[in-house]
Amino acid sequence: MNESETRAELIDPALAAAGWGTVEDSRIRREQITDGRIQIGGRRGKKLIADYVLVYRGRKLAVVEAKSDELEAAEGVGQAKEYAKRLDCDTTYATNGKTIYQICMKTGAEGTVDRYPTPEELWNKTFSEANDWRDKFNSQPMDNNSGQWKPRYYQENAINRVTSAIADGKQRVPLTMATGCGKTCVAFEVAWKLFHTRWNLKRDGSRRPRLLFLADRNVLAN
C-alpha cells in the first residue's frame, strides 16, 4: 500500500481504537508547521507538514509520522522528532501501520509499542501533576479574529509556556523573541486567556480581571 492507503486502512483505525477523535475533547489534526524555507528568488522550499497531531483538552500532545507499510517504521523517526520539537510535544511516533515506534523527547527513551495511548494516558504522561489553572488556560480558545489569524508554531509554544508558568505560580515571566516574531500577538493572546478565565479573582468570579498593558509607543498600543 502507498502512504495514503496505509493511513486510511491501518493507522486511522488504530488511533480511533485508542479513542482519538472519539473521546470528548480529543482531536486528530493534519498540520502544516511551516510554509517552507525562503530560497533565492523568493521561492519556498518544501513545507513541513505533520501527518497527525494528537490534541487533547486544547493541547497538542504528540505527533505521528506515517510511512507506507512497504517501508520500515524507522524511516519516519527523523521527521517525527523534528516535528515534535517544533510543536513542543513530549511524545512522538513513527509508524508504517504495522509497527509503532515511540520516542520520548523529554527522556530520550525510544522503542516499539503495541498500541497508541489513550488521550487520558498521554495527558497523564505529559502532565504528571494536576494543575487547575493550566487546564483552564488550555481549554480557553485563542482569539483568531474570526479565522483571519493563526499563530505560528513558535508563537503557540510561547503562549503555552507563559500560561503554564503563570499556572505554576511564577510572578515574573520574561519572554524574548526577535523583531517581527509576533511578541504583541503573543502578549495579547496571553492576556486574552487570563481575561476570559478570570485569572487571579479569588473572591468575585463574576467580573473580569483588570490587565495593564504597557507599550513604549502609541502606535504599538493602538
C-alpha positions, 0 to 999 in steps of 0.5 A: 500500500502507498502512504495514503492507503496505509493511513486510511486502512491501518493507522486511522483505525488504530488511533480511533481504537485508542479513542482519538477523535472519539473521546470528548475533547480529543482531536486528530489534526493534519498540520502544516508547521511551516510554509517552507524555507525562503530560497533565492528568488523568493521561492519556498522550499518544501513545507513541513507538514505533520501527518497527525497531531494528537490534541487533547483538552486544547493541547497538542500532545504528540505527533505521528509520522506515517510511512507506507507499510512497504517501508520500515517504521524507522524511516519516519523517526527523523521527521517525527522528532523534528516535528515534535520539537517544533510543536513542543510535544513530549511524545512522538511516533513513527509508524508504517501501520504495522509497527509503532515506534515511540520516542520520548523527547523529554527522556530520550527513551525510544522503542516499539509499542503495541498500541497508541495511548489513550488521550487520558494516558498521554495527558497523564504522561505529559502532565504528571501533576494536576494543575487547575489553572493550566487546564483552564488556560488550555481549554480557553480558545485563542482569539483568531479574529474570526479565522483571519489569524493563526499563530505560528508554531513558535508563537503557540509554544510561547503562549503555552509556556507563559500560561503554564508558568503563570499556572505554576505560580511564577510572578515574573515571566520574561519572554524574548523573541526577535523583531517581527516574531509576533511578541504583541500577538503573543502578549495579547493572546496571553492576556486574552486567556487570563481575561476570559478565565478570570485569572487571579479573582479569588473572591468575585468570579463574576467580573473580569480581571483588570490587565495593564498593558504597557507599550513604549509607543502609541502606535504599538498600543493602538 
